[in-house]
Amino acid sequence: MNVLLDAYRYRYFLFNLVWMGLKTRYRFSLLGLAWTVAHPALHLAILTVVFATINRWNLADYAIFMFSGLVPWNFFSKAVLDATVSIPNSSHYLLKVRTPKLVFPLSATLQALADFCAGFLVLLVLFAALRGPMPASMLFLPISIAIWMLFAAGVGMIFSVVDVLFRDFGHLAGLLLMLLFFGTPILFPADPFLEAGGFRRLLVVWNPMYYFASLFQQPIHYATVPSLAAVGITAGLAAIALVAGVSLYQRFEDRFVYYL
Amino acid sequence: MPPAQAPEDPLSIVVSNATVRYRMHAFGQPTLGEYLDGLLHRRRRRSGVRTFDALRNVSLQVREGEIVGVIGRNGAGKSTLLKAIAGVLRPMSGAVEVRGRIVPLLELGTGFNANLTGRENIYLTGSLFGLSRRELAARIDDIIQFSELEDFIDVPIKSYSSGTVARLAFSLATDVDPDVLLIDEVFSVGDEFFQRKSMARMRRLFDESRTIMLVSHSLDLIRFQCTRVIWLEAGSIVRDGEPGAVIDAYRASG
């Protein structure tokens, strides 16, 4: 059975997984759904004050730059990490009922997308408050979001298969993403590294996440459309990750139950 | 000795030469280190992983309307057979084919999420059984009414008692029109009143010519409810036939 077709037939189950997951997350907290907006806003405030103070950067300018990279990164990180452990965490379904396995990492991606929407809203409000009218370059953002999302879905599928086969990977994935985060110009601008040349330049240029970050930083902070190279590289990587993820499911999903 | 069947009843379940092999590992599965070690020392790895055949080359055919009881000692492969038919386990060799919607009533309510309300769990688990939103919306009132949970249906089920959760699970699983119902030891659901009601519903399901496979250690229940009994031993079918004869043979074996 084709795993994509199988997942599509269970789309209502996928919808329920996502919706119920979102509903339960804040069910027993006082602020409820408001947390989805409050959390990224407070997260931003802390990081901005800390980093702008250390580096003596302009607070308002830095806030927009940093948040334009951080919002998609947080989405990616949450989507991938939740997807990584999504199969063992769903063993109560997988061991009882025949289920298309692909819906579980996909559910993690879609739930993270809901958080992304809240963060993106905060970003837009902040932009309007600090910079005023939005530049036309921001019309590019739907494409940026689509590329990030497809990439996150693909990487999430790949990681989840690796995690089922080698449970150690769940511990490793978080550290891996942290390393990648600090190696990507999100908290700090890329320019000093690019101008320095040599190894420090290569460190940025060879990091694929640099191009992903630029999909948001360019249209929002720099008010320009991202470079063709950045769009090509990121779209290509997203396609590769998706194809690899689906192929891994096609090949391995029948064995999952034996590893749970 | 296959039981006499009306030839016009179509096949519902076909299991052909199915073998299910579990890998027995000290901690369930190899860690990355053990795997790399295994790659380096191929020969040792091959001999190192012990396997266990929970089903050995099992073949059986079930026709629509049959109520098949599966008996045997602990570890004989009864639950594994049900899981293979449910599609939870893909046998490593052989094939399993089932026609229509399979609803497993294995360990009631395990798919439920404690933080969700009864109603939300009906939608979530119902869609897991393959029902659409419309089908569930049409049934939900019946399901709630049968479970007698009208007053608590919008309360998270973590505040339900275990008997109440089982009642909800039973009401859901038996209301979604399963073509094949798989039951693993779940007959004593709820209090005496609910038990009587659930037996009546089971009987209705039996009458409406649904295919049912039932694992139980209650031999009397099997004798009275089933039209056919399969006796499993160490992953193989020992006898397959008329309930009285198979159960007597099984009893005599102990």
Interface residues (C-beta under 8 A of the other chain):
Chain A: R9 Y10 Y12 F13 F15 N16 L17 M20 K23 T24 R27 F28 H92 Y93 L94 L95 K96 V97 R98 T99 L165 F166 R167 D168 F169 D254 V257 Y258 Y259
Chain B: Y22 R23 G28 Q29 P30 T31 L32 G33 Y35 K83 A86 G87 V88 L89 R90 I102 P104 L106 E107 T110 G111 N113 N115 L116 E120 Y123 L124 S127 L128 F129 G130 L131 S132 R133 P156
